[in-house]
């Protein structure tokens, strides 16, 4: 039986940090530890902390760990506040010593909305978070960037009871090494008014952080060949991109400019929750999925002419992918994708949920949701009824490249002193801000390529250095992007022979994570890790 990273006799744990209180211990050094200009990890630059972490079953575990704070991971940082990482290594769990020297490494980013994320002010494991305010996110067309508040301790994830999920704490309690990287984000601006965190800054930073960890093999505890990334929303997109684009030379110029370590940036496995990705095709995919639903805030359907034109673009794109659905479904098209989502994901998700209920609770739920048929222990319903059940869509149209440049993604593709730009020809053509350009700026196609995992998984030359293990999740009521986005990602990876675990959480929204303990066990399984 595979262990979960703790020494023999320690319970297999994984779960949700409740009111974890960290207490300072003794260590070889105090304060934050910074890498030298040679990017050598200071093995003695930690403090020893203790905390109580509740696992997925609600059981408390006392964890003592070594904590390295705000280690700069590049030799030529643009902003060390964001280009630094924290490392947490368990030494005792429930009083038993832990040898984490060969443990897998959870590489947990806390990016949301492609905003900047920092670990510089963290006081312990799980302390990283999104910072700043979502520039240009004042309307329903804004991206899933959350509020302007710092999201710390859990990558913005929420469990089935509405509590925060902290994968870093969960992983630490399971005996894994935890690395939490910061990264630049789209709203950062210097004194000259220049934006220095727009695309592709975030993915370049995460790659540089991976390179730092791998360059310090034998210094940073844990198995640097078994790095497992995690992230939610835009962070989920970056986690997927990190896994898909491992060691791609397309990023080399950017990494060299930062003085990144001369090492691989490939990772072993990817965990991605509700990834907001494939941005150049996201507007069409969104309208295919949610085009007939009314919009939150207005209670009205969007401009159906625009919606239908975008759906036509999605149909063309989907056909070009030539992806086949899982379990022998056949080629995925705009005409059959609703059936595929129903049979592969949505009905099984409802079935799992209903099966988990007591007979009386299930009867009550079915009475309140009469569109669901329940026969022989399986749920059934139509696509139209599912859309009605979800209700209002979160975003207007276009959802990502807004005509008025109000979406967060418009800021993501800003450059220099230009805060926001269009990144699709369709939205540029229908611009309402007075833009006079007839063509997209020349750098946009290359930046879109650098921010999209799909080209690394499809076509005639998929990336051989990609991750081969994928954990992908999202809620069935998540209308922050189209359900086809994660399904395409899963289908593309599976077509390459990769191991893919992909499912939807019934009646859950954006940022849901209702099976965190399963993710921790999955890490042990795919990495082949056995506790020492």
C-alpha positions as CSV (number, residue, x, y, z in Angstrom):
1,X,0.0,0.0,0.0
2,X,1.4,3.4,-0.9
3,X,2.1,5.8,1.9
4,X,1.4,9.5,2.1
5,X,4.8,10.8,3.1
6,X,4.8,10.3,6.8
7,X,6.9,7.7,8.6
8,X,5.6,4.3,9.5
9,X,2.8,4.5,12.0
10,X,1.7,8.1,11.1
11,X,-1.8,8.3,9.9
12,X,-2.3,9.0,6.2
13,X,-3.6,12.6,6.2
14,X,-4.7,15.2,3.8
15,X,-7.2,17.9,4.1
16,X,-8.2,21.3,5.2
17,X,-6.4,23.6,7.5
18,X,-8.7,25.1,10.0
19,X,-7.3,27.4,12.7
20,X,-3.7,26.4,12.4
21,X,-1.5,28.4,14.8
22,X,2.2,28.5,14.0
23,X,4.6,28.8,16.9
24,X,8.3,29.7,16.5
25,X,10.8,27.0,17.3
26,X,14.6,26.9,17.2
27,X,16.4,26.8,13.9
28,X,19.8,27.2,12.3
29,X,19.0,30.8,11.3
30,X,16.2,33.3,11.8
31,X,14.5,35.7,9.4
32,X,14.1,35.2,5.7
33,X,16.6,33.3,3.7
34,X,17.8,34.6,0.3
35,X,19.6,32.7,-2.3
36,X,23.1,33.9,-3.2
37,X,23.8,35.5,-6.5
38,X,24.9,32.0,-7.5
39,X,21.4,30.7,-6.7
40,X,22.6,28.3,-4.1
41,X,20.0,27.3,-1.6
42,X,21.0,28.1,2.0
43,X,20.4,24.8,3.8
44,X,20.7,26.4,7.2
45,X,18.5,29.4,6.6
46,X,15.4,28.1,8.2
47,X,13.3,28.6,11.3
48,X,11.5,25.8,13.0
49,X,7.7,26.2,13.3
50,X,4.9,24.1,14.8
51,X,1.3,24.1,13.7
52,X,-1.9,22.1,14.0
53,X,-3.5,21.0,10.8
54,X,-6.9,19.4,10.4
55,X,-7.0,16.7,7.7
56,X,-9.9,16.0,5.2
57,X,-11.6,13.9,7.9
58,X,-11.4,16.7,10.5
59,X,-8.6,15.0,12.5
60,X,-6.0,17.3,13.9
61,X,-2.3,16.7,13.4
62,X,0.6,18.4,15.1
63,X,3.3,19.2,12.6
64,X,6.8,20.5,13.2
65,X,8.5,21.8,10.1
66,X,11.5,23.8,8.8
67,X,10.5,27.0,7.0
68,X,12.6,28.9,4.5
69,X,11.1,32.3,3.8
70,X,11.3,34.6,0.7
71,X,14.2,32.9,-1.1
72,X,14.9,34.8,-4.3
73,X,14.9,32.3,-7.2
74,X,16.6,34.4,-10.0
75,X,19.9,36.1,-10.2
76,X,18.5,39.3,-11.9
77,X,15.1,39.8,-10.3
78,X,12.7,42.5,-11.6
79,X,10.9,42.5,-8.2
80,X,12.0,40.3,-5.4
81,X,8.7,40.8,-3.6
82,X,7.2,38.5,-6.2
83,X,10.2,36.5,-7.5
84,X,10.8,34.6,-4.4
85,X,9.6,31.3,-2.9
86,X,9.0,29.7,0.5
87,X,10.0,26.1,1.4
88,X,8.4,24.0,4.1
89,X,9.8,20.7,5.1
90,X,8.2,18.4,7.8
91,X,10.4,17.0,10.5
92,X,7.8,15.6,12.9
93,X,4.1,14.7,12.5
94,X,2.2,13.8,15.7
95,X,5.5,13.4,17.5
96,X,7.0,11.0,15.0
97,X,10.1,12.0,13.0
98,X,9.7,12.4,9.3
99,X,12.4,11.8,6.7
100,X,11.3,14.0,3.8
101,X,14.5,13.7,1.8
102,X,12.8,11.6,-0.9
103,X,9.3,13.0,-0.6
104,X,7.5,14.5,-3.6
105,X,7.4,18.3,-3.8
106,X,4.1,20.2,-4.0
107,X,4.8,23.3,-6.0
108,X,1.7,25.4,-5.0
109,X,1.1,28.7,-6.7
110,X,-1.4,31.2,-5.3
111,X,-2.1,33.1,-8.5
112,X,-5.7,34.4,-9.1
113,X,-6.9,36.4,-12.0
114,X,-3.4,36.6,-13.4
115,X,-2.7,39.0,-10.6
116,X,0.7,39.3,-8.8
117,X,1.2,36.8,-6.0
118,X,3.7,37.0,-3.2
119,X,5.1,34.9,-0.3
120,X,7.2,37.7,1.2
121,X,4.9,38.4,4.1
122,X,4.0,34.8,4.8
123,X,4.6,33.6,8.4
124,X,4.4,29.9,7.7
125,X,3.2,27.3,5.3
126,X,0.2,28.2,3.1
127,X,0.8,31.9,3.6
128,X,1.3,33.0,0.0
129,X,-1.5,34.9,-1.7
130,X,-2.8,37.1,-4.6
131,X,-2.1,40.8,-4.0
132,X,-3.3,44.0,-5.4
133,X,-6.7,45.0,-7.0
134,X,-8.0,43.5,-10.2
135,X,-7.4,46.4,-12.6
136,X,-10.2,46.7,-15.2
137,X,-12.4,44.2,-13.4
138,X,-15.3,46.4,-12.7
139,X,-17.9,44.6,-14.8
140,X,-19.2,41.1,-15.3
141,X,-16.9,40.9,-18.3
142,X,-13.9,40.9,-15.9
143,X,-12.0,37.6,-15.5
144,X,-12.3,35.3,-12.6
145,X,-9.9,37.4,-10.5
146,X,-11.8,37.3,-7.3
147,X,-11.9,40.3,-5.0
148,X,-9.0,42.7,-4.6
149,X,-8.2,41.1,-1.2
150,X,-5.2,38.8,-0.6
151,X,-6.1,35.2,-1.1
152,X,-3.8,33.3,1.2
153,X,-3.4,29.8,2.6
154,X,-5.3,27.8,0.1
155,X,-4.9,28.9,-3.5
156,X,-8.4,30.3,-3.3
157,X,-10.0,26.8,-3.0
158,X,-13.3,26.1,-1.2
159,X,-14.5,22.7,0.1
160,X,-18.1,21.4,-0.1
161,X,-18.9,23.1,3.3
162,X,-17.6,26.5,2.2
163,X,-14.4,26.3,4.2
164,X,-11.0,27.2,2.7
165,X,-8.8,24.4,1.5
166,X,-5.0,24.7,1.9
167,X,-3.2,22.3,-0.3
168,X,0.2,23.4,1.1
169,X,-0.9,22.6,4.7
170,X,-2.5,19.4,3.6
171,X,0.6,18.3,1.8
172,X,2.9,19.2,4.7
173,X,0.7,17.2,7.1
174,X,1.1,14.2,4.7
175,X,4.9,14.4,4.9
176,X,5.6,16.2,1.6
177,X,7.9,19.1,0.9
178,X,6.0,22.2,0.0
179,X,7.4,25.0,-2.3
180,X,5.3,28.1,-2.6
181,X,6.5,30.4,-5.4
182,X,5.5,34.0,-5.9
183,X,5.1,35.4,-9.4
184,X,4.6,38.8,-11.1
185,X,1.1,39.7,-12.2
186,X,-0.7,41.9,-14.7
187,X,-1.3,45.0,-12.5
188,X,2.3,45.6,-11.5
189,X,3.6,49.0,-12.7
190,X,6.9,50.8,-12.1
191,X,7.6,54.4,-11.4
192,X,7.8,55.1,-15.2
193,X,4.3,53.8,-15.6
194,X,5.4,50.6,-17.3
195,X,3.6,47.3,-16.7
196,X,6.1,44.6,-15.8
197,X,3.9,41.7,-14.9
198,X,1.9,41.2,-18.0
199,X,2.2,38.1,-20.2
200,X,4.3,36.1,-20.2
201,X,5.8,37.2,-16.8
202,X,3.9,34.8,-14.5
203,X,4.7,31.6,-16.4
204,X,8.3,32.7,-16.9
205,X,8.6,33.3,-13.1
206,X,7.1,29.9,-12.2
207,X,9.5,28.2,-14.6
208,X,12.4,30.1,-13.1
209,X,11.3,28.9,-9.6
210,X,11.2,25.3,-10.8
211,X,14.6,25.7,-12.3
212,X,15.9,27.0,-8.9
213,X,14.5,24.0,-7.1
214,X,15.9,21.6,-9.6
215,X,19.3,23.3,-9.6
216,X,19.5,22.8,-5.9
217,X,18.9,19.1,-5.9
218,X,20.4,17.7,-2.7
219,X,20.2,21.0,-1.0
220,X,16.4,21.6,-1.0
221,X,14.9,18.5,0.7
222,X,12.6,16.4,-1.3
223,X,12.7,14.7,-4.7
224,X,13.3,17.4,-7.3
225,X,12.4,14.9,-10.0
226,X,8.9,14.6,-8.5
227,X,7.6,18.1,-8.5
228,X,3.8,18.3,-8.6
229,X,2.3,21.7,-9.3
230,X,-1.1,23.0,-8.2
231,X,-3.2,26.1,-8.9
232,X,-6.7,27.5,-9.1
233,X,-8.4,29.6,-11.8
234,X,-5.6,31.6,-13.5
235,X,-3.3,29.7,-11.2
236,X,-4.8,26.5,-12.5
237,X,-4.1,27.7,-16.1
238,X,-0.5,28.4,-15.1
239,X,-0.2,25.0,-13.5
240,X,-1.4,23.3,-16.6
241,X,0.9,25.5,-18.8
242,X,3.8,24.7,-16.5
243,X,3.1,21.0,-17.0
244,X,2.5,21.2,-20.7
245,X,5.5,23.4,-21.7
246,X,8.3,21.8,-19.7
247,X,11.8,22.7,-21.1
248,X,10.3,24.5,-24.1
249,X,13.0,26.7,-25.7
250,X,10.3,29.3,-26.4
251,X,10.9,30.8,-22.9
252,X,14.7,30.7,-22.9
253,X,15.2,34.4,-23.8
254,X,12.9,35.5,-21.0
255,X,14.5,33.1,-18.5
256,X,18.0,34.3,-19.5
257,X,17.1,37.9,-18.9
258,X,16.1,37.0,-15.3
259,X,19.3,35.0,-14.7
260,X,17.3,31.8,-14.1
261,X,19.2,28.7,-13.0
262,X,20.7,26.5,-15.7
263,X,18.4,23.6,-15.0
264,X,15.2,21.9,-16.3
265,X,11.8,23.5,-15.7
266,X,9.9,20.3,-16.5
267,X,7.6,19.0,-13.7
268,X,6.4,15.5,-12.9
269,X,2.6,16.1,-12.4
270,X,0.0,18.8,-12.7
271,X,-3.0,19.7,-10.5
272,X,-5.3,22.3,-12.1
273,X,-8.6,23.5,-10.7
274,X,-10.9,25.4,-13.0
275,X,-8.2,26.6,-15.3
276,X,-8.9,29.9,-17.1
277,X,-6.8,29.2,-20.2
278,X,-6.8,28.8,-24.1
279,X,-7.6,32.5,-23.9
280,X,-7.6,33.3,-27.7
281,X,-10.4,30.8,-28.1
282,X,-12.1,31.3,-24.8
283,X,-14.7,33.8,-25.9
284,X,-16.1,31.4,-28.5
285,X,-16.1,28.5,-26.1
286,X,-17.9,30.6,-23.5
287,X,-20.7,31.5,-25.8
288,X,-21.0,27.9,-27.0
289,X,-21.5,26.9,-23.3
290,X,-23.4,29.8,-21.8
291,X,-24.7,31.8,-24.8
292,X,-28.4,31.4,-24.0
293,X,-28.2,31.9,-20.3
294,X,-29.0,35.3,-18.8
295,X,-26.2,37.3,-17.3
296,X,-25.7,38.0,-13.6
297,X,-26.4,41.6,-12.8
298,X,-28.6,42.3,-15.8
299,X,-30.8,39.3,-15.8
300,X,-30.8,39.5,-19.6
301,X,-29.3,37.4,-22.4
302,X,-26.3,38.9,-24.2
303,X,-26.3,40.2,-27.7
304,X,-27.2,37.0,-29.6
305,X,-25.6,38.2,-32.9
306,X,-22.2,38.5,-31.2
307,X,-22.8,35.3,-29.3
308,X,-23.6,33.3,-32.4
309,X,-20.6,34.7,-34.3
310,X,-18.3,33.7,-31.5
311,X,-19.9,30.2,-31.4
312,X,-19.1,29.8,-35.1
313,X,-15.5,30.6,-34.3
314,X,-15.5,28.0,-31.6
315,X,-16.9,25.4,-33.9
316,X,-14.1,26.1,-36.4
317,X,-11.4,25.9,-33.6
318,X,-12.8,22.7,-32.1
319,X,-12.8,21.0,-35.5
320,X,-9.2,22.0,-36.0
321,X,-8.1,20.3,-32.8
322,X,-9.3,16.9,-34.0
323,X,-9.5,15.7,-30.5
324,X,-11.3,12.5,-29.5
325,X,-13.3,12.2,-26.4
326,X,-12.4,9.9,-23.6
327,X,-13.8,6.3,-23.4
328,X,-14.1,6.0,-27.2
329,X,-16.5,8.8,-27.6
330,X,-15.2,9.9,-31.0
331,X,-14.1,13.3,-32.5
332,X,-15.3,16.2,-30.4
333,X,-17.2,18.9,-32.3
334,X,-19.4,21.8,-31.5
335,X,-22.3,19.7,-32.5
336,X,-21.7,16.8,-30.1
337,X,-19.8,18.4,-27.2
338,X,-23.0,18.9,-25.2
339,X,-23.6,15.1,-25.3
340,X,-20.0,14.4,-24.5
341,X,-20.1,16.6,-21.4
342,X,-23.3,15.1,-20.2
343,X,-22.3,11.5,-20.6
344,X,-18.6,11.8,-19.6
345,X,-18.8,14.3,-16.8
346,X,-22.1,15.9,-15.8
347,X,-24.4,12.9,-15.3
348,X,-21.6,10.9,-13.5
349,X,-21.0,13.9,-11.3
350,X,-24.7,14.2,-10.4
351,X,-24.8,10.4,-9.8
352,X,-21.8,10.6,-7.4
353,X,-23.4,13.4,-5.5
354,X,-26.8,11.8,-5.2
355,X,-25.3,8.5,-4.2
356,X,-23.5,10.2,-1.4
357,X,-26.8,11.4,0.1
358,X,-29.1,9.6,2.5
359,X,-32.3,8.3,1.0
360,X,-34.4,11.1,2.5
361,X,-31.9,13.8,1.4
362,X,-31.7,12.3,-2.1
363,X,-35.5,12.2,-2.3
364,X,-35.7,15.9,-1.2
365,X,-33.0,16.9,-3.7
366,X,-34.7,15.1,-6.6
367,X,-38.1,16.7,-5.6
368,X,-36.5,20.1,-5.8
369,X,-34.7,19.3,-9.0
370,X,-37.3,17.5,-11.0
371,X,-35.3,17.8,-14.3
372,X,-33.1,14.9,-13.0
373,X,-34.3,11.4,-13.6
374,X,-33.0,8.8,-11.2
375,X,-33.1,5.2,-12.5
376,X,-31.0,2.2,-11.4
377,X,-28.8,4.4,-9.3
378,X,-27.9,6.8,-12.1
379,X,-28.8,10.4,-12.8
380,X,-30.0,11.6,-16.2
381,X,-31.0,15.0,-17.7
382,X,-30.8,17.1,-20.8
383,X,-28.2,19.7,-21.7
384,X,-30.9,22.4,-21.8
385,X,-32.2,21.5,-18.4
386,X,-28.6,21.5,-17.1
387,X,-28.1,25.1,-18.4
388,X,-31.3,26.1,-16.7
389,X,-30.2,24.5,-13.5
390,X,-26.9,26.5,-13.5
391,X,-28.8,29.7,-14.0
392,X,-27.2,33.1,-14.8
393,X,-23.8,33.2,-16.4
394,X,-21.1,35.2,-14.7
395,X,-19.7,37.2,-17.6
396,X,-21.1,39.3,-20.5
397,X,-19.9,38.9,-24.1
398,X,-17.1,38.8,-25.1
399,X,-16.1,37.3,-21.8
400,X,-12.3,37.6,-22.1
401,X,-11.4,40.1,-24.8
402,X,-14.0,42.7,-24.0
403,X,-14.9,45.2,-26.7
404,X,-14.4,48.0,-24.1
405,X,-11.1,46.4,-22.8
406,X,-12.7,45.9,-19.4
407,X,-11.7,42.3,-18.9
408,X,-8.7,41.3,-16.8
409,X,-7.3,39.5,-19.7
410,X,-7.1,42.7,-21.7
411,X,-4.7,43.9,-18.9
412,X,-2.8,40.6,-19.1
413,X,-1.8,41.4,-22.6
414,X,-0.9,45.0,-21.9
415,X,2.6,46.2,-22.7
416,X,4.9,49.0,-21.8
417,X,2.8,51.9,-20.6
418,X,-0.3,50.5,-22.4
419,X,-2.5,49.0,-19.7
420,X,-4.9,47.0,-21.8
421,X,-4.9,45.6,-25.4
422,X,-7.1,43.4,-27.5
423,X,-5.7,40.0,-28.3
424,X,-8.3,38.7,-30.7
425,X,-9.0,40.1,-34.2
426,X,-12.8,39.9,-33.5
427,X,-12.8,42.1,-30.5
428,X,-10.3,44.5,-32.1
429,X,-12.7,44.8,-35.0
430,X,-15.6,45.6,-32.6
431,X,-13.6,47.8,-30.3
432,X,-15.7,50.5,-28.5
433,X,-12.8,52.5,-27.0
434,X,-11.7,54.3,-30.1
435,X,-8.9,52.1,-31.1
436,X,-7.8,52.7,-34.7
437,X,-5.6,49.7,-35.4
438,X,-6.7,47.3,-38.0
439,X,-4.5,44.5,-36.9
440,X,-3.4,43.1,-33.6
441,X,0.0,44.3,-32.3
442,X,2.8,42.1,-33.7
443,X,3.8,40.6,-30.4
444,X,0.4,39.3,-29.5
445,X,0.5,36.0,-31.3
446,X,3.8,35.0,-29.7
447,X,2.5,35.9,-26.2
448,X,-0.7,34.0,-26.7
449,X,1.4,31.0,-27.7
450,X,3.5,31.4,-24.5
451,X,0.3,31.5,-22.3
452,X,-1.6,28.5,-23.8
453,X,-1.0,24.9,-22.9
454,X,-2.9,23.5,-25.8
455,X,-0.3,23.9,-28.6
456,X,2.2,22.0,-26.4
457,X,-0.3,19.0,-26.4
458,X,-1.7,19.0,-29.9
459,X,-0.5,19.1,-33.5
460,X,2.3,17.1,-35.1
461,X,4.9,17.8,-32.5
462,X,3.6,17.7,-28.9
463,X,6.1,18.6,-26.2
464,X,8.0,15.5,-25.2
465,X,9.1,17.1,-21.9
466,X,5.5,17.7,-20.7
467,X,4.2,16.2,-17.5
468,X,2.6,12.8,-18.0
469,X,0.2,13.0,-15.0
470,X,-2.8,15.3,-14.9
471,X,-5.4,16.1,-12.1
472,X,-8.1,18.4,-13.4
473,X,-11.2,19.6,-11.6
474,X,-13.9,22.2,-11.7
475,X,-17.5,22.8,-10.5
476,X,-20.5,22.1,-12.7
477,X,-21.9,25.5,-11.8
478,X,-18.6,27.3,-12.6
479,X,-19.4,29.8,-15.4
480,X,-16.1,31.7,-15.2
481,X,-15.1,29.9,-18.4
482,X,-16.5,27.2,-20.6
483,X,-16.7,23.5,-19.5
484,X,-15.0,22.6,-22.8
485,X,-11.7,24.2,-21.7
486,X,-10.8,21.7,-19.1
487,X,-12.4,18.9,-21.1
488,X,-10.2,19.7,-24.2
489,X,-7.1,19.8,-21.9
490,X,-7.9,16.4,-20.6
491,X,-8.7,15.0,-24.0
492,X,-5.5,16.3,-25.5
493,X,-3.3,14.9,-22.7
494,X,-5.1,11.5,-22.8
495,X,-4.6,11.3,-26.5
496,X,-0.9,11.4,-25.9
497,X,-1.1,8.5,-23.5
498,X,-0.8,10.6,-20.4
499,X,-2.5,9.6,-17.1
500,X,-5.5,11.9,-16.6
501,X,-7.8,12.2,-13.7
502,X,-10.6,14.7,-14.6
503,X,-14.0,15.2,-13.1
504,X,-16.5,17.9,-12.2
505,X,-17.9,18.7,-8.8
506,X,-21.7,18.7,-8.8
507,X,-23.4,22.0,-8.0
508,X,-20.1,23.6,-7.1
509,X,-18.8,26.9,-8.4
510,X,-15.5,28.5,-9.2
511,X,-12.6,27.5,-7.0
512,X,-14.2,24.3,-5.6
513,X,-12.0,21.5,-4.3
514,X,-14.2,18.9,-2.6
515,X,-11.7,16.0,-2.8
516,X,-8.4,17.4,-1.5
517,X,-7.5,14.3,0.4
518,X,-7.8,12.3,-2.8
519,X,-5.4,14.7,-4.5
520,X,-2.8,14.0,-1.8
521,X,-3.2,10.3,-2.2
522,X,-2.9,10.7,-6.0
523,X,0.4,12.4,-5.6
524,X,1.7,9.4,-3.6
525,X,0.3,7.0,-6.2
526,X,1.7,8.7,-9.4
527,X,5.1,9.5,-7.9
528,X,5.5,6.0,-6.4
529,X,6.3,7.5,-3.1
530,X,6.5,5.3,0.0
531,X,7.0,6.7,3.4
532,X,10.2,6.2,5.2
